[in-house]
Amino acid sequence: MANSNRLGELLVREKLISLAQLRAAQDEQQRSGQNLGYTLAKLGYISDNEITNFLSQQYRVPTVNLEEYEIDADILKLVNKEQCEKHKVIPVSRAGSSLIVAMADPTNLNAIDDLKFLTGYNIEPVIASEGAILANVEKYYNAGPSYDEVMAGFEESEIEFTGEEEEMNLLELEKQSEDAPVIRLVNMILLNAIKKGASDIHIEPYEKKLRVRYRIDGVLLEEMQPPLKLKNAIASRVKIMSQLDIAERRLPQDGRIKLKLGKGREMDFRVSVLPTLWGEKIVMRLLDKGNLQLDMTKLGFDQKPLDDFLWAIHQPWGMVLVTGPTGSGKTTTLYSALSELNKTAHNISTAEDPVEYNLHGINQVQMHDEIGLNFAMALRAFLRQDPDILMVGEIRDFETAEIAVKAALTGHLVLSTLHTNDAPATISRLLNMGVEPFLITASVNLVLAQRLARKICVDCKQPMPALEKQVLAELGFSQEQINKAKLMKGVGCRTCNGTGYKGRIALYEVMKFTDSLKEMVLQGSSTAELKQGAIRSGMLTLRQSGIQKVLDGMTTTEEILRVTMAD
């Protein structure tokens, strides 16, 4: 701030901070180059609100809550992003010949003179915190064009549909897909998905409409409905970006789009095109390399299941199996295990379909079924590569299961996934594939089942009225848990798009393969009997793990009902 020393003295004089706190903040300010008010707030000595209210009283300048404003695009055009970031300001509104500008430091005359010269308006400062100003600069100036602005680029004549599907000319398709408004629309669909934290984008043609949906925190939400006449142009544009054949519209195709997003951040889109009755449906899976969480302690493990899992992956040989439906976070759990094991002393090879994230120091192999490179072939090749640790994307058949078991029995650690509903059912699946019971008991160290539940949004989290005890009991809460249950929920806000949920937490069911469970498998026990035996050995089921997350105030009973089955 222009008068940071003056501000510090005033705050000390008003006893809002101590002299020691001011000195500490000034030291930090010299290191970071940030202004004093921002540094004091960052260190927790004083809140943003207290600083803005103090400055408002001191300089008789009103404060403004930027959260309550929807700033008009015409106003934002008056000051560019660089000036906003340089001076820590953002234009808010216009009143006659005056431009009202939110400033972190209303005494910064250089900023006021610059803005006056740039805009030709008289500048009327109002006060907002630096954090709020920078957040809003990021929000408005990086927002890109809105859907309405993109659609304004199309003229009705440009999107007129002519003739039947089969008659669409290939050259016409290429021309349409390279049209600037189509490019802007597809770019907007991709960038909006990144901003909203979507995991998948669905572009779906129907008889009378085309819709775009995003999967956010595991739930599909409709985003927009572009004109139906654009379906071929959008599909062709996505295919060109993912290097697919735009002439082939009768067979499924798979491709990949790589986007570079400034500051070294990369985003991959895995593209799947499927011919449907009314045109090509496109689904894109977003793979954000910068967002991959490999720290196991942050994935959602409770302490005992985490200890069991760490024990299993640090064994010199044996199998660790991760199970759950598509999109339940199995890959992230396996990658976090590999990251934990990734040491110079270990030779680690993975067979994946597809390779989702590149991990340094690990030999990753992409499957190609069309030329015969499947999991079984890759596993056989790995065993000739002097391996220590192997990861197989999925055990789908007896051949892969047999080689994986043999690898585990011959001194290798094998990590893999299966599609089963819970941990005990995984043993039955291996038996059904034809693996002998004595081989399973000799090779499997641990089975982990998982689901992802949406987390309550921290910005609108509130206590909710207690549910009836009978309802909680039916959900699986014990009497002790019912007595101490303090349930929370999100009421909906801008942060969570009104859903009440933001982000996801994993629920884990970790079945350590103890001697008693091995004995039960050899005796031919059913899945239900195995489950009861595992619970007696201390296993928390998915439902129990979910209930614990509800009691911790992280998720809701509705979410637990949605993603887990009753025990």
N, C-alpha and C positions, 0 to 999 in steps of 0.2 A: 504494500500500500504506500501511497505517496507520503502519508504521515504516520508510518507504522510506529515510530517511537512515541509520537504524540498519543496514538491510540493506546499503546501499551501503558503509558503513564496514566491516562484517564481511567483505564480498566482497573489498575492497581488502586488509584485514588478512590474509586467507587467501591472498592473491596470485592469486585467481581472475580478477580484472580489475585494470587499472592505474588510477591516480588520474585520468589524462587521459581514459580511457574512461568513468569514472564522471561526470566533469564534462560530457562530450559527451552522455551519456545523460540527465543531469538537465536540460540545455538542451532536448533533444528532448522530454523528458517535460513540460516547461512548455508547449511548443507544442501537443502532442497531447492532453495530459490523461490519458494512459495511465499505468498504474503502472510503477514502476522496473524490476521483474523482466521484464515484458513488453517494455519499451523496450530493455533490454540484449540480450534474445534477438533482437528485431527488427533491431537494429543489427549482430548477428552477433558481439558481444563474448563471449557465453557461451551455451551451449545451454539449452533448456528443461529437459532432464534434469539438467544440472549444478545449475541453480537449485533444482529440486525436491529433489534429493538433499541439497543444502546446507541447505535449510530444514528438511528432515526430521531431519538430524543436530543442527542448532542448537536446534530446539524439541522434539525427541524425539517427533515426530508421524509416523506411517507414511505412505508414498507409495502412490498407487494408479495403475495403468495403465488408463485408461478404455476403451482399445481392447479390452481383454480382458473387459469387462463388458457384459452385456445388461441394462439397467436395467428393472425391472418397471414397468408402467404405473401400478399402484397407488401405488408409491413416488413417481413423478413428479407425481402429483396432489396430493401433500402440500405442494409448493412451486410457486408459479406462475412463469411465464417471466420476468415483470418483476423479481421478487425475485432470480432466478438471474442475470440480466444486471446488475442493480444491484450485487450483492455479489460477482460472479464465483464463483458456487458452483453445484453440482448435487447433488441427493440421490442416494445410490448404493444403500443398502440399510437394512434395519431390524433391530435386535437388541434384542428385548424392548422396554423403554421408551426406548431410544436410537435416534436417527436418525443414520446415518453419512453425512456430507456432504463431498464433495470441494471443497476451497477452494484458491484461489491464494495466499491470505494467511491462515494459521492463527491469526495474532495479531489479526485483525479482530474485536474483541469486540462491536462494534455489530451486525455481521452475525449472530454467534452468538446474541445476545439477540433480534434480530428473528425469526430462524428458530425459536427456542425458543417465543416468544410466538405465532407464526403456527401452528405445528404441534402444540404441546403436548407435544413430545418433548424429552428431553435431547439436545443436539447433540454428536456426537463428530466432530471434524474429521479428515480425511485430506488429504494434499497432492497436487494435480495442477497441471499448468501452466495458465496462463490461456488459452492458445490451445486446449488440449485441452478445457477446460471449455466455452468458448464454442462450439467446434465441436459438442460433444455437446448443448448447449442447443439449437442450431440444428437438429441432427439429430432430437432427440426431440420438441421442442415444436412443430416445424413439420411433423411427419410426417403429421398428419391421421389419420383412422381407418384401421385396417388392413382388408383385405378381409374377414377373419372378423368384425370388428366391424360392418362395413356389412351383411354378410349376416345377422347376428344381428337386424337390424331387420326382416327379412322373416319373416312367419309362413308355414307351409306352405300354408295356405288362400289366402293372398294371391297365391301364384305358381302356383296350380292352373291348368292350361291347359284351356280348354273349346272344343270344336268345331274345325272345319277353319279353315284360314287365311282363306278367303274370307268366313267368317261373322263375323270380328272386327268388332265395332261401333266406329264412329269415335269416339263419345263415350267408350266403354270404353277405347280406346287413349289418348285425351287424359287420362282420369282416372288410368290406370296410369302414364303418363309424368310426371305431376305428383306421384306418390306420393313422400314424403320419402326412403325408402330407395333408390328408383330414382335420384333426383336425387343422393343422396350417392354411389351407386355410380359414376355417370357422371362426377361431379366427381373422384372418386378416380382413375378411369382416366386422366383428362386431367392431373391434377396429378402423379401418379406418373410419367407419361411425361415431363413437364417435368423432374422431379427426376433421372430416370435418363438424361437427355440423349438421348431417343429422337427420331428424325427423322420417324417415321410410326407411327400406331396402326392396327392391323387388328382389326376386330370381325367374326368370321366364324361364321355359323350352318351347321351340318351336320345330317345326319339325326338323330344321337343326342347331339350336344354343341354347345355354343357356346364358342368360344375367343377370347381376346384376346391378340394378339401385338404386341410393340414392335420396331421396327427400330432397333437401337442400333449405331452405327458401321458401318452398311451391312449388318448381318446380322439376320435376324428371330429373335426369342427369345420363347417362350411365357411369358406373364405370369400368366394366370389362366383358369379355366373357370367362368364364372357359370352358374347353372341355365339349361337350354335354354328353360324356360318364360318367361324374362325377355326373350327376343330382341326381341319386338315392342315392349315397354315401353322397352327401351334404344334401339332404332332411333327410336322416336317422340320420345324425350327429346332425342336428338342432332339430329333434324330440327327440333324446335321451337327449339333453341338456335341452329341455323344458318338459321332462317327458311325452311324448306322445307315443301312440302305433305305433311302426314302422311297424307292420304287417298290420295295417289298412290303405289302400291306395286308398279307393273308397269313403270315407266320409270326409267332412271337419272336422278339429280338431283345438282347441284353447288351447294355453298353455302360459307359462311364463318362461323367463330365468332371473336369477339374477346374475349380475357380480359385484365383488368387485374390485375397481381400486386403491388400495393404498391410503394413506392419508385419509382413512375413507370414500372415495367417493363411492357411490353405483349407479349402473345403472340397470334399469329394461328393458327387451325387452318383449313386448306383441306379442306373435307369433300366426299367423293364417295360417293354411295349407289348401289349396283348390285343390281338384283333377281337373285337366284340361285335354284337349284332348291329350296333349303330356307329361303329368307327373304332379307332384305336384308343384303348385306355392306357394311360401312362402312369406308372408309379415310380417315384424317385425316393430312394433312401438317402438321407443326409448323413455323411460321415465326417464329423468335425474333429480333425486331428488335435486341435488345440484344446478340445474339451474332454478328451479321454481321461477319465479318472482312474488312475492305477494304484492309488493308495488304499489298501484294503480296509484300513481303520475308518475310512470315510464312505465306504460302500453301504454300510447299514448292518454289519455283523454285530451281534451281541458278543460278549467276551468269550464265553465257553465255546460256542460254535466257531468263532475265529481261531481259538487255540487249537481245536480239533482239526480245522482245515489246514492251518499252518503246520501242524504235526504231520498230516498226510502228505503235503507237497514237499516236505523235507525228508521223507523216507528215501533210501537209496534206490528202491524199486517198488513196483506195484502200480495199480491203476487208481486214478481219482476221476470220478465221473460227475459231470455237472448236467442237470436235467431241468427242463422247463419248456414252455411253448416258445414259438418265434417271438422275438422282441422282448424277452424277459430278462435280458442282460447277461446271458450265458457267456457271450464273447468277452464282455468287459471283465467278468470274474476270471476267466481263463487268462486273459492278457495281464491282469493284475498279478496272478500267480506266476506267470512267466517272467514278469518284470521283477518280482521278488527273487526268482531263481536265476536271473540273468547275470551270471558271474563269468569271469574269464576262464575259470576252471571247467565250465560246463559247455558241452556241445549240444545246442538245442535246435531241433528241426520241427517245423509245423507244416501240416498239409491242410489247406483251407479252401473253401469254396463259397464265396470268394475271399481273397485276402482283404480284410476291412481296413486295418491300420498297419503301417510299416513300423516294425520295432527294431531298433538298432541292436546289432549283436546276435540276432536270431535269424536262422535260415528259413525263410518262408516260401512255400511252394504253392502255386495256384493250380487247382485241378482243371483238367480239360477232358471231360468225358468223351467228347467227339473224337479224340485221338487215343482214347484208352487210358489216359492218366486219371485214375480214380484213387480213392483213399487207400484201397488195398495195395495197388501198385506202388503208390508213394511210400507206404509203410515198409514194404519189402525193400525198396531202394534205400530208405533211411537206415535200415538194419545193416546195410553194407557201408555205412558212412561213419562208423565208430561213434554212435550217438550215446549221450547220457540221458537226455530228456526228449520225449516225443510228444507232440500235440496233434491229435487227429480231429479235424473240424466236427465230424459226426460219425458215430457208428451206426450205419444204416442196414448192414446185412451180415450174414454169418461169416463170410470171408474176411471182412474188415475186423469183426469181433474176434475171430480166431487168431489173426496175426497180432492184434493189440494185446490179447491175453498172453500169447507166447512171448511177446516182447517184454511184458511186465514180469513174466516168470524167469526171464534170462538176464535180469539185472538192470532193467531200464525203468525209469519213471514215465508212465504214460498218462497224459491228460486227454480227456475227450468229452463229448456231449451226446446225450440221447434225448429223444422227445418222449418223455413220460410225465405223468401228472404229479407224482411225488417220489421221494427217495426210495421207499421199499418196492414200489412198482418197477423200478429200474432192474432189480435182480430178476424179477419174473420175466421182463423183456429179454434179458440175456439168455435165460433158460429157454424161452420160446424161440429165440433165434437158433438154438441148437448147441449152445455152449454147455459143456458138462458141469454139474454142480461142484465137483471137486476142483475144477479149474477156476471157477468163480471165487470160491472160498480162499484159494491159494493166491489169487492175483489182486482182488479188489481191496483197497485200503479204506476208501471212504466214498460215499455218494452224497451229493449236495443238490437239493431241489430249490428253485428260486422263482420269485415273482416280483414285479415292480408295482408298487402302490403310489398313488399321487400324494405329495406332501401338502399340508395345509399352508396357504400363503401367509408368510410372516407379517405382511403389511396390513392384513385385515383379519388376523386371527382373534377369535373371541371365545370365551367360555360359552358352552351351550347348556340348556336345561338337561338335567340328568334323565337318561332313558329309564323306563320302568325296569325294576330288578329282574322281572320275568324275561323281558326282551334280552337283557344282557346275559342272563343265564343261558338262554337259547343260542346266543351267539358264541358261547363257549367260555365266558368269563367265569372264574372261580368265585366263591363267596367272598374271599379276602379281596380279590380284585374289584368286585362290585362295590364293596364298602369304601374303597379309596379312589374309585374312578372319578376323575375330573375331566370330562370330555370337552374337546375344543373343535371349532369349525371355522372356515373362512367365509365371511359374509359377501365377498366379491368386491374387487376394486380395480383400478386401472392396471396395476402391476400384473394381476392374474387374469385380465380380460373378463372380469366378472364371474369367473368360475369358482373362486374360493380356493383353488389349488395352484401351486407353482413348484415345479421340480418333482422328482420322484425319489423314493427310498426303496431299497431292496429288502425283501423278506426272505429269510433263509431257513431251510430244513436240512440240518447236517446230520447224516447217519454214519457214525464211525463204525466200521465193520468189525465188531468185537467178536471174541471167541464164541460167546453164547449165540450170537446171530449166525455165525458160520455153521454152528452145530444145527441150528434150526433149518438152514438151507439144505444141509446134507440129509436131514430127516424129511425133506419135502414139504415144509410148512408153506401155508398160503400167504399171499401178500398181506392180508389183514392180520394174520398171526405175526408176521415179520414186523409189521408196523407197531403192534402192541409190545413186542419184544424190544424194539428200538426205543419206544417211549419209556419203558421200564429202565432202559440203560441210560436215560437222561436226554433223549432227543426231544427238542422242541419242534412241534409240527409247524407247517406254514401258517395255520390259523392262530396257533399260540404265539408265534413270532409277530403276527399282525396285531394281536391283542396287546402285546407289549408295546408296540409302536403307537397304538391308540392311547394307552396309559401314559406314554411319554409325551403326549400332545403333538405327535408328528403327523398323524393321519386320522381318518374318521372311520367309524364303524361301517359306513356305506362302502368305502373303498375296500375294506377287508372282505366284506360280503361279495364285492365284485370280483376280487382276484383270488380268493381262497375258498375251499370247500370245507364243510363242517367235518370235524374229526369223527 
